[in-house]
Amino acid sequence: MRILIIEDDAALRDGLRVGLSLAGFTTDAIETCDEANAVLIGHSFDAIVLDLMLPDGSGLDILKALRERGDKIPVLLLTARDSVADRINGLDRGADDYLGKPFDLDEVAARLRALIRRAEGRSQSVLQWQNVTVELSSRNVEKDGVPIRLSRREFSILRALMSHPGAVLSKTQLEDKLYGWQEEVESNAVEVHIHHLRQKLGAEMIQTIRGAGYRLGGES
Amino acid sequence: MRSISTRLFVILLITTGLVWLSAVAWIFVSTRAEIERVLDARLMEAGRMVNSLIVSQEIDVATAHRPEASGLVHLPSTYERQLSCQIWSLQGTLIGRSDGAPDAKLSDHGDGFSETLIDGETWRVFAIENAKLGVRVLVGDNMRIRDRLVSDVIRGLLLPALLILPVLGGLIWLSIRRGLAPLGRIAGNLAARPASDLSPLDGADAAREIEPVLRSLNGLFARVAGLRERERNFTAFAAHELRTPIAGLKTQAQVALASDDPAIRNQALRQIVSGVDRTGRLVRQLLDMSSLEATEQTAPASPVNPAAILRALGDELPRGEKGLSITVGPDLETIRLAMDPDFFRLAARNLLENAANHSLPGGTITCDLATRGDAVIVTIKDEGPGIPEDELHRVRERFFRGRNRAPVGSGLGLAIVELALERAGCSLELRNDADGGVCAGIVAPQVLVRQVDAPVTPFQGGSWTGRG
């Protein structure tokens, strides 16, 4: 799950970036409206954490531009102003959720998971494919009731594939889910992670569609 | 006497009583004089009447000594026998006297009025000498009766007064109570107010005498309400502005707790340390701002030596790893500014901090003096990236942080500088220097400036260079 953090306070931005990546998200962080408007054209983020007051404008302007483009990406507003009127204003302008500062890092992560889950049209925080179960909040994976240990990247790939059962995800799409901008991507990284996943969950779990990408194998 | 009504009551009662008493005294004196005049006239008339009766033989001088023969009328009243009459021969024998007249001779005088003491009583006597008949007619008035007449008149005046006085007192008391009722209403109104109610008192129906008090009270209310409003705004502002750095601290602390990776933990802890520094500075600036806003009047101006303050501030400035140097121009030593030193220190410290925060490593901050028309300008110039031109008009806004922001900035510094200089009667000037960097100027009008002689040996090399 790739998250864009738009926050102007350096310590908070860095804390969210590192903290949310510890919670299993792939995170990128920027600090101005200008950067946000550039990055958010044709992006591949699953959710946005947005601060209201930015040096060159309001987060609400970013939100407005997003919704005008028809972008339905979940947006969690973070702000120091959290009177009822502010919250109503933020939600009415297209935000999906609202957190007043100071907040709890775990709560931000939980709210982001809930937002993404709702955006993907699921009501459960558990993904199921054949005999494999993925618990999103605790990141536990089980096959036939037996716990399987996955690395962070492997979990991210499995989660992306299981969120869109039947859909084919390209190698680039998977890379986008896995790596922030600052991270170096090895050219064969996705192949290596898929290989490990097949070893742990069985070769038939993930199919390679030649020239297109990967999808879950078999029927649900 | 603390109570206005008691004081008014006593004053009114005493003055009314005094007026009454002096009226009584005046009536007493004038009544007495009048009675004296009227009774003397009657005495004279009675004497002449008796004399004329003797002349016309209607009173037989020979038989007149019998009391029954007295021709005087007896009045049935307390003033009975007021007049006494004696007829003496010129040889000194009593020829006749009226009923009740004393035996002793009423007067030894010849013609006219006199007073005689007989048997302890004073008599007012009128004498007529009739030389032709060889008699002297004496008509006398007992003074005791005259005095009783006067005292009866005065008693007639005083008795009702004694009855009226308590009634008058009651009326005065009631009038005072009614007259002071508006004061009582205002006091009740004020006493019933909750502490938060600083709305002006309604003075529409207030008495003219109370209006100035009401006006002053309402003025005070307005000032207190303004001050409280500013404080409330400030508190809200401060609380709001502290939430972001606190959120940052909490998030970094949670990162440090959640991560097993020493690199991540150390990074988070370092962020916490610098975050606490930043928050501490923000709190200090908020307090500066609040104390500036709460200052209604500036302290008496005293001469400020800008060079000394800038040098001291330069020494305190944490220049960290940047290796900055600060130079203070010798011209600054030649002036003194008449303003509160605290205001200058506050403005200069924030300008120096801004300059240091925006300086590139190894840069120089230059403090110098410029003169322009009717003002002198203390300039503080850095070698940083400057302020984008489109942000120049906004940088003095509170909490505004532009694109070229320093990581430790709060957006309050220039607002504080402007407020402090405004309070000191100066102004702030900001511009981008031609060769890069920001040049901030403390503009002091000439009236605040005094020239002094520069020290004999100012500084080595012409300018002072701080440690850095």
Interface residues (C-beta under 8 A of the other chain):
Chain A: D8 D9 A10 A11 L12 D14 G15 L16 V18 G19 L22 A23 T32 P55 D56 L78 A80 R81 G100 K101 P102 F103 D104 L105 D106
Chain B: H240 E241 R243 T244 P245 I246 A247 G248 L249 K250 T251 Q252 Q254 V255 A258 S259 I264 Q267 A268 Q271 I272 S274 G275 R278 R401 G402 R403 R405 P407
